[in-house]
Amino acid sequence: MKKANNLILLVLLSASQYVFAQKQYQFSVDLTQPQNDELTVNLLTPAIKQKEAVYHLPKIVPGTYSINNYGSYASNFQAFDKKGKALKVEQTDKNSWRIANANKLHRITYQVDDTWDSPEIQEDVFEPSGTNIQQDTNFVLNPFGFFGYFQGMERLPYQVTITKPSGFYGSTSLVNQTKDAASNKDVFVTQDYHELADAPIMYNRPDTVWLKVGNADILVSVFSPNNKVSTKDLAADIKPVLEAQKDYLGGTLPIDKYAFIIYMSDRKDLTRYGALEHSLSSFYYLPESMSAEQLSETMKNVAAHEFFHILTPLNIHSEEIGDFDYINPKMSRHLWLYEGLTEYAAHHAQLQAGIIDLTTYLDRQEEKIENSRTRYNDALSFTEMSRNVLETYKDEYQNVYEKGALIGLALDLRLRQLTNGTYGTKDLMRDLAKTYGKNKSFKDEELFDKITELTKPEIRDFFRKYVEGGEPLPLEELFGAIGIQFNPAGEKREVEKAFGVNFALAPGTKTIMIANISNATDLGQRLGLKSMDQIVSINGQPFNLDTYASVLQSYDEEYKVGDKVTFVVKRKVAEDEVKEVTLSADLREATITYPTLEPEANATAQQLQLRKAWMGQAGR
């Protein structure tokens, strides 16, 4: 009888596993078997009732605000039934495959090239949102670059099995379901595609540190190809910032686990770097050539920003984010919230914790004011820009870190004005997180009214004028309320290092030339740079497409007042004659018009009280 019961149980378990398998995606990738810098993706598909199904890889993913077309990196897409018979597949666009007789579909397979070194594929994927396949060395798996979904079936569960090289570790916010530490397979399970796409994984021989911050376990993982950067050092830089943010959020964090995944690039032609936020992790792509001091400062500021995304969009997001459409996205109007207020909080938390002083904080705000007014359209509606950021206003996007942060600052000061210092944006974020939370989206058009309901009636007018409208932020009034004088046309002395010329690539070469000198600075004019000059070297270092980022970084970090700057250029001096010309000039201080912020010497008791409340010093 006992044997019969066990047999029945075994049959029932097998049947239940078969049924469950038909209700989830089962992906597998073998990192030990790359071919021609490509990996093979295998999928046992969920059951499909329709005669036709469309499989997508994303066109765009949250946080990037640009078209990436991940399907461009997939090839040899094939679909099969249970008997191994090929089904008809038609690729309908860069990111979509239509499968006939989909009700018989059992398995899909395709190859994926990585985005980091596939120049023949003409897509411009920002490295932190990209993929890397470096055999026996490093694999960066941003899941949306490898794994897709069937149209209308994004909410089914996912199981992803990764076969990894010996000694490799997968750094991620996801929980590895494999209990055997010696196993060469990792298994990750997510509730749907949105959760999977939100969790990058980096595989390499581990250099990791775990931090305990309040109630949360924080993973810091670094890959440094030449072992120039230590995870231990970066973790030590990050921890005080995270502790400050925990305190800023009231002493606890709304997460249990978080991962900082950091790739240090040794590319000589590195022209851009940065990070991409996720709900429970962030991925960093940074130059290994950075000095220890510069890397430390960069990590503190960038990590502070990315980590604060645990609030938004994790716990505060619109329907456009909560139900993100990876093929035909609808942009939210609230970039001021997702990026702007996050950037504001990242610096404000450091001020309140004493990591930076008031002078340093105000210096950073001066820079944001200057950038927002000189590099971007300061009269543009921020909600309008947000809704149309993919096309019409894509060149305005970076202003979310400048004016977007200033909107956060202005909102905080206005709230404190109206509440005698007792309520600010960090309180607002807490209340919004309680109102919505991880599983509830707000309606884009209702957020300003909801914030007004949670705060004060006057706040609706603030949004109408300065966020929906294009009126200049009332910085003079708001800074004045905390005893800080704002002069939009102040003066500043600084070392003039900018040349004020436009660089361009000589057609068909890696040679960089001077394209335009109409805006040359005093330094550029004293150097005598001319249009069509082909640059051979700057300060004795070869200057071309492969080296220009590192050369300019070295110049910016190392040169000071009195140092001589030297260009060697090839210049056309006659119809058929080109000569190498050496151009030199010394670095000088210059007085420039610049917005200034200075604490008032005779601030009133009321102004000082409000400033202390804003700085988190009330009662001290």
C-alpha positions in Angstrom: 0.0 0.0 0.0 2.8 2.4 0.9 4.5 1.6 -2.4 1.3 2.3 -4.3 0.8 5.6 -2.5 4.4 6.6 -3.4 3.8 5.7 -7.0 0.6 7.8 -7.1 2.5 10.7 -5.5 5.3 10.5 -8.0 2.8 10.5 -10.9 0.9 13.5 -9.4 4.2 15.4 -8.9 5.3 14.8 -12.4 1.9 15.9 -13.8 2.0 19.1 -11.6 5.5 19.9 -12.8 4.4 19.4 -16.4 1.4 21.7 -15.9 3.6 24.3 -14.2 6.2 24.2 -16.9 3.6 25.1 -19.4 2.8 28.3 -17.5 6.2 29.8 -17.3 9.2 30.7 -19.5 12.2 28.4 -19.0 15.3 30.0 -20.4 18.8 28.6 -20.4 22.2 30.0 -21.4 25.6 28.3 -21.3 28.4 30.8 -20.6 31.0 28.1 -21.1 30.1 27.7 -24.8 30.3 31.1 -26.6 30.9 30.8 -30.3 32.2 33.8 -32.3 31.6 36.1 -29.4 27.9 35.0 -29.3 25.9 33.0 -26.8 23.0 30.7 -27.6 19.7 31.4 -25.8 17.3 28.4 -25.4 13.7 28.8 -24.3 11.1 26.1 -23.4 8.0 28.2 -24.0 4.9 28.6 -22.0 1.7 27.1 -23.5 0.2 29.3 -26.3 -3.4 28.8 -27.4 -3.3 31.2 -30.4 -2.4 30.0 -33.9 0.1 32.8 -34.1 2.4 34.5 -31.6 4.8 37.3 -31.6 8.1 37.2 -29.7 9.8 40.4 -28.7 13.2 41.6 -27.5 12.9 45.1 -26.2 13.2 48.2 -28.4 13.7 50.4 -25.2 14.0 49.7 -21.5 13.2 51.8 -18.4 15.7 54.4 -17.3 17.5 54.8 -20.7 15.1 57.1 -22.5 16.6 56.1 -25.9 15.9 53.5 -28.6 18.3 50.5 -28.3 16.7 47.8 -30.5 18.1 44.8 -28.6 16.7 42.5 -31.3 19.4 43.8 -33.7 21.9 41.6 -31.7 19.9 38.4 -32.1 20.3 36.1 -35.1 19.4 32.6 -36.3 16.0 32.7 -34.6 14.3 29.3 -34.8 11.1 27.8 -33.3 10.3 24.1 -32.9 7.4 21.9 -31.8 7.7 19.0 -29.3 8.9 16.6 -32.0 11.6 19.0 -33.0 9.9 20.0 -36.2 10.7 23.6 -37.3 7.9 26.1 -37.3 7.6 29.0 -39.7 9.2 32.2 -38.3 9.0 35.7 -39.9 11.0 38.6 -38.5 8.7 41.6 -38.8 11.0 44.3 -37.5 14.3 44.6 -35.6 12.8 43.3 -32.3 9.9 41.0 -33.3 9.4 37.5 -34.7 6.0 36.1 -35.7 5.7 32.4 -35.2 3.1 30.3 -37.2 1.2 27.4 -35.6 2.2 28.8 -32.2 -0.2 26.5 -30.4 2.3 23.7 -31.2 5.3 25.7 -30.1 7.6 24.0 -27.6 11.1 25.5 -28.0 12.9 28.6 -29.3 16.6 29.1 -29.9 18.7 32.0 -31.1 22.2 33.5 -30.8 22.9 36.8 -29.2 25.9 39.1 -29.9 27.0 41.5 -27.2 26.4 45.3 -27.6 29.8 46.4 -26.3 32.0 45.3 -29.2 29.7 44.8 -32.2 30.5 47.9 -34.4 28.9 46.3 -37.4 25.5 46.6 -35.7 24.5 50.2 -36.0 22.8 50.7 -32.6 24.0 53.1 -30.0 23.5 51.2 -26.7 24.8 53.0 -23.5 27.2 50.5 -21.9 25.5 50.2 -18.5 22.3 49.1 -20.4 24.3 46.8 -22.7 25.8 43.3 -22.7 29.3 41.8 -22.7 30.6 38.4 -23.8 34.2 38.0 -22.9 35.0 34.3 -22.9 36.5 33.0 -19.6 36.8 36.6 -18.3 33.5 38.5 -17.9 29.9 38.3 -19.0 27.5 41.2 -18.5 23.9 40.0 -18.8 21.4 42.8 -18.8 18.5 40.4 -19.1 16.6 42.5 -21.7 19.6 42.0 -24.0 19.2 38.2 -24.0 15.6 37.3 -22.9 12.3 38.3 -24.4 8.6 37.7 -24.1 5.5 36.8 -26.1 3.3 39.8 -26.8 0.6 40.0 -24.1 2.4 37.4 -21.9 4.8 39.5 -20.0 3.2 38.8 -16.6 4.0 35.0 -16.6 6.7 33.7 -14.3 10.3 33.3 -15.6 13.0 30.7 -14.8 16.5 31.4 -16.1 19.2 28.8 -15.8 22.8 29.9 -16.3 25.7 27.5 -16.8 28.8 29.3 -15.6 32.6 28.7 -16.0 34.4 27.2 -13.0 35.1 29.7 -10.3 32.7 32.4 -11.7 30.1 34.2 -9.5 27.0 35.9 -10.7 26.6 39.3 -9.0 22.9 40.3 -9.0 20.0 41.4 -6.8 18.2 38.2 -7.8 18.2 35.2 -5.4 20.0 32.1 -6.7 17.6 29.2 -6.2 20.5 26.7 -6.5 21.4 25.5 -3.0 24.5 23.5 -4.0 27.4 26.0 -3.7 29.5 23.7 -5.9 27.0 23.6 -8.7 28.0 25.1 -12.1 24.4 26.2 -12.6 22.6 29.2 -11.2 18.8 29.3 -11.3 16.9 32.6 -11.0 13.1 32.8 -10.8 11.1 36.0 -11.2 7.3 36.7 -11.0 7.3 38.2 -14.5 9.3 39.8 -17.3 9.4 43.2 -15.6 11.2 41.8 -12.6 13.7 39.9 -14.7 14.5 42.8 -17.0 15.1 44.9 -13.9 18.0 42.8 -12.6 21.4 42.8 -14.3 23.8 40.0 -13.7 27.6 40.1 -14.0 29.7 36.9 -14.1 33.4 36.8 -13.4 35.8 35.5 -10.8 34.4 37.3 -7.8 35.7 40.4 -6.0 32.8 41.2 -3.7 32.0 42.7 -0.4 28.7 42.5 1.5 27.7 45.5 3.6 25.0 45.6 6.3 23.1 49.0 6.2 20.2 49.1 8.6 18.0 46.2 7.7 19.4 45.6 4.2 22.2 43.4 2.8 24.2 45.4 0.2 26.4 43.6 -2.4 29.3 45.5 -3.9 30.9 43.7 -6.8 33.8 45.0 -9.0 35.4 43.7 -12.1 38.7 45.4 -12.8 40.5 43.8 -15.7 44.0 44.9 -14.5 43.2 44.7 -10.8 43.6 48.5 -10.4 40.4 48.9 -8.4 39.6 47.2 -5.1 36.0 46.3 -4.1 37.0 46.8 -0.5 38.0 50.4 -1.2 34.9 51.3 -3.2 32.7 49.7 -0.5 34.4 51.9 2.1 33.6 54.9 -0.1 29.9 53.9 -0.6 29.0 52.8 3.0 28.9 56.3 4.6 26.6 57.5 1.8 24.3 54.6 2.2 24.2 55.1 6.0 23.3 58.8 5.3 20.5 57.8 3.0 19.2 55.2 5.5 19.0 58.0 8.1 17.4 60.4 5.5 14.7 57.8 5.0 13.9 57.6 8.6 16.3 54.9 9.8 15.1 51.9 7.7 15.3 51.0 4.0 12.4 49.8 1.9 14.4 46.9 0.7 16.1 43.7 2.0 18.9 43.4 -0.6 20.6 45.6 -3.1 23.5 45.1 -5.5 26.1 47.6 -6.8 27.6 46.0 -9.9 30.7 47.8 -11.2 32.6 47.2 -14.4 35.9 49.1 -14.7 36.8 49.4 -18.4 40.3 49.6 -19.7 39.3 50.7 -23.1 41.6 53.3 -24.5 38.9 54.8 -26.7 36.4 55.2 -23.9 34.3 58.3 -24.6 31.4 57.9 -22.1 30.7 56.2 -18.9 28.0 56.2 -16.2 25.4 54.0 -14.6 21.9 52.7 -15.0 19.5 52.4 -12.1 17.2 49.4 -11.3 14.8 48.9 -8.4 17.2 46.7 -6.4 20.5 47.2 -8.1 22.6 49.6 -10.2 25.1 48.8 -12.9 28.2 51.0 -13.4 30.6 51.3 -16.4 33.6 53.4 -15.4 37.1 54.0 -16.7 39.8 52.0 -14.9 42.2 54.8 -15.6 40.4 57.1 -13.1 42.5 58.3 -10.2 41.6 56.9 -6.8 40.4 60.3 -5.7 38.2 60.9 -8.8 36.8 57.4 -8.6 36.0 57.8 -4.9 34.1 61.1 -5.6 32.3 59.7 -8.6 31.1 56.6 -6.8 29.9 58.6 -3.8 27.8 60.9 -6.0 26.6 58.4 -8.6 25.9 55.6 -6.2 24.0 58.1 -4.0 21.7 58.9 -6.9 21.2 55.4 -8.2 20.6 54.0 -4.7 17.8 56.5 -4.1 15.9 54.8 -7.0 14.7 52.3 -4.4 12.1 55.0 -3.7 11.2 55.8 -7.3 10.4 54.0 -9.4 10.3 51.0 -7.1 7.7 52.4 -4.7 6.5 55.4 -6.6 5.7 55.1 -10.3 3.1 55.9 -12.9 1.2 53.4 -15.0 3.7 54.1 -17.9 6.5 52.7 -15.7 4.5 50.0 -13.9 3.2 48.5 -17.2 6.2 49.5 -19.3 5.8 48.8 -23.0 9.2 47.6 -24.3 8.2 48.0 -27.9 5.9 51.0 -28.1 6.6 52.9 -24.9 4.5 55.8 -23.6 6.7 58.2 -21.7 5.6 59.6 -18.3 5.5 63.4 -17.7 7.3 63.0 -14.4 11.0 62.9 -15.1 11.3 65.7 -12.5 10.3 63.0 -10.0 12.1 59.9 -11.2 15.4 61.6 -12.0 15.2 65.2 -10.7 14.0 64.6 -7.2 16.3 61.6 -6.9 19.3 63.7 -7.9 18.3 66.3 -5.4 17.9 63.8 -2.6 21.3 62.2 -3.3 23.1 65.5 -2.5 20.7 66.7 0.2 21.1 63.5 2.2 24.9 64.1 2.1 24.4 67.6 3.3 22.2 66.6 6.2 24.6 63.8 7.2 27.6 66.2 7.2 29.4 64.2 4.4 29.6 67.5 2.6 29.4 71.0 4.0 27.1 73.8 3.0 29.7 75.5 0.9 30.3 72.4 -1.2 26.6 71.8 -1.5 26.0 75.4 -2.7 28.9 75.1 -5.2 27.1 72.0 -6.7 23.8 74.0 -7.0 25.6 76.9 -8.7 26.9 74.5 -11.3 23.4 73.0 -11.9 21.9 76.5 -12.2 24.6 77.5 -14.7 24.2 74.3 -16.8 20.4 74.4 -16.8 20.3 78.0 -18.1 23.2 77.8 -20.6 23.0 74.3 -22.0 19.3 73.7 -22.1 16.0 75.4 -22.8 15.1 76.8 -19.4 11.7 78.0 -20.5 10.6 74.5 -21.7 7.7 72.8 -19.8 9.3 69.9 -17.9 6.3 67.8 -18.2 6.2 68.4 -22.0 9.9 67.6 -22.3 9.3 64.3 -20.3 6.4 63.1 -22.5 8.4 63.7 -25.7 11.9 62.9 -24.5 12.4 60.0 -27.0 12.3 62.2 -30.1 11.4 65.9 -29.9 13.4 66.7 -26.8 16.0 64.0 -26.6 18.7 66.6 -26.4 17.1 68.1 -23.3 17.2 64.8 -21.4 20.4 65.5 -19.4 18.6 68.6 -17.9 16.8 66.2 -15.6 20.0 66.1 -13.5 20.4 69.9 -13.6 17.0 71.7 -13.6 15.2 68.5 -12.5 17.3 68.5 -9.3 16.7 72.3 -8.9 12.9 71.6 -9.1 13.4 69.1 -6.2 15.3 71.7 -4.2 12.7 74.5 -4.9 9.8 72.2 -4.0 11.6 71.2 -0.8 12.1 74.8 0.2 8.6 75.8 -0.7 7.1 73.0 1.4 9.3 74.0 4.3 8.2 77.7 3.9 4.6 76.6 4.1 5.1 74.3 7.2 7.6 76.3 9.2 10.3 73.8 8.3 8.4 70.7 9.6 7.7 69.0 6.2 9.9 68.6 3.1 10.3 66.4 0.0 11.7 63.5 2.0 8.4 63.5 4.0 6.5 63.8 0.7 8.3 60.8 -0.8 7.6 58.8 2.3 3.9 59.6 2.1 3.7 58.9 -1.7 5.4 55.5 -1.1 2.7 54.7 1.6 -0.1 55.9 -0.8 1.1 53.8 -3.7 3.9 51.3 -3.1 5.6 48.7 -5.3 2.4 47.2 -6.7 0.2 50.3 -7.3 0.8 52.8 -10.0 -0.4 56.4 -10.1 -2.2 57.9 -13.0 0.2 60.3 -14.7 -2.3 63.2 -15.0 -3.4 62.9 -11.3 0.0 63.1 -9.5 0.1 66.8 -9.0 -3.3 66.9 -7.5 -2.4 63.9 -5.2 0.7 65.7 -4.0 -1.4 68.9 -3.3 -3.8 66.8 -1.3 -1.0 65.4 0.8 0.7 68.8 1.3 -0.7 72.3 0.9 -3.0 74.0 -1.7 -0.3 76.4 -2.7 1.8 73.5 -4.1 -0.6 73.0 -7.0 0.3 76.5 -8.2 4.0 75.6 -7.8 3.6 72.7 -10.3 1.4 74.7 -12.6 4.0 77.5 -12.9 7.4 75.9 -12.8 6.9 72.2 -13.9 4.0 72.2 -16.3 4.7 75.8 -17.2 8.0 77.3 -18.3 8.4 80.1 -15.7 11.9 80.4 -14.1 12.2 78.8 -10.7 11.9 81.5 -8.0 15.3 80.7 -6.6 16.0 84.1 -5.2 12.9 84.1 -3.1 13.3 80.5 -1.9 17.0 80.7 -1.1 16.3 84.0 0.6 13.8 82.2 2.9 16.8 80.3 4.4 19.1 83.2 4.5 21.1 82.4 1.4 21.7 85.2 -1.2 21.3 84.2 -4.9 22.9 86.3 -7.5 22.2 85.0 -11.0 24.9 87.2 -12.5 27.7 86.9 -10.0 31.4 86.6 -10.7 33.7 83.7 -10.2 37.5 83.3 -10.5 38.6 80.0 -12.0 41.3 78.4 -14.1 40.3 78.6 -17.7 41.0 75.2 -19.2 38.3 75.1 -21.9 39.4 75.8 -25.5 35.9 76.7 -26.8 36.5 75.0 -30.1 34.5 72.2 -31.7 36.3 68.9 -32.4 35.3 66.7 -35.3 36.5 63.4 -36.8 38.3 63.7 -40.2 36.2 61.6 -42.6 37.4 58.0 -42.9 40.1 58.3 -40.2 40.6 58.4 -36.5 42.2 61.8 -36.7 40.5 64.6 -34.7 40.4 68.1 -36.3 39.3 71.5 -35.3 35.9 72.1 -36.9 34.9 75.6 -35.6 36.7 78.3 -33.6 33.9 80.9 -33.5 33.4 80.4 -29.7 37.1 80.0 -28.8 37.9 81.1 -25.2 40.8 83.3 -24.3 43.0 80.2 -24.0 41.9 78.9 -27.4 42.7 82.2 -29.0 46.1 82.5 -27.3 46.9 79.0 -28.6 46.2 80.2 -32.1 44.0 77.2 -33.0 42.5 77.3 -36.5 39.7 75.6 -38.3 40.8 72.5 -40.2 43.9 72.0 -37.9 44.4 68.2 -37.6 45.5 67.5 -34.0 48.6 65.2 -33.6 49.1 65.5 -29.9 48.1 67.5 -26.8 50.7 67.9 -24.0 52.9 65.3 -25.7 50.2 62.6 -25.8 49.0 61.3 -29.1 45.4 62.6 -29.7 43.0 60.6 -31.8 39.7 58.7 -31.6 41.3 56.0 -29.4 43.0 58.3 -26.9 41.1 61.6 -26.7 39.1 60.8 -23.6 42.1 59.7 -21.5 44.2 62.7 -22.8 41.5 65.2 -21.9 40.9 63.6 -18.6 44.6 63.7 -17.8 44.7 67.4 -18.8 41.6 68.3 -16.7 42.9 66.5 -13.6 46.6 67.3 -13.6 47.1 70.8 -15.1 46.9 74.0 -13.0 47.5 77.7 -13.2 50.8 78.5 -14.8 51.2 75.2 -16.6 51.9 75.3 -20.3 49.4 73.6 -22.7 50.9 72.4 -26.0 49.2 71.3 -29.2 50.9 69.8 -32.2 48.8 70.2 -35.3 49.0 69.5 -39.0 48.1 72.7 -40.7 47.7 73.5 -44.4 50.1 76.4 -45.0 49.9 76.4 -48.9 47.8 74.8 -51.6 49.9 71.6 -51.6 51.8 72.0 -48.3 50.9 70.7 -44.8 53.2 71.4 -41.9 53.3 70.3 -38.3 52.9 73.4 -36.1 53.5 73.5 -32.3 51.1 75.8 -30.4 51.6 76.7 -26.7 49.9 78.9 -24.1 49.9 79.1 -20.3 46.9 78.4 -18.1 45.5 81.6 -16.4 42.7 82.4 -14.0 39.7 84.2 -15.5 36.8 86.1 -14.1 33.5 84.7 -15.5 29.9 85.6 -15.0 28.4 82.8 -12.9 25.4 82.3 -10.6 26.5 82.6 -6.9 25.0 81.4 -3.7 26.3 82.9 -0.4 24.9 82.6 3.1 23.8 86.0 4.3 25.9 87.5 7.1 22.9 89.1 8.8 20.3 86.3 8.3 17.3 86.6 10.6 16.4 84.2 13.3 13.5 83.0 11.2 15.8 82.4 8.2 18.3 80.5 10.3 15.6 78.4 11.9 14.3 77.4 8.5 17.8 76.7 7.2 18.5 74.4 10.1 15.3 72.5 9.5 16.2 72.1 5.8 19.7 71.0 6.7 18.4 68.5 9.3 19.9 70.5 12.2 16.6 71.4 13.9 17.1 71.1 17.7 20.9 71.3 17.5 
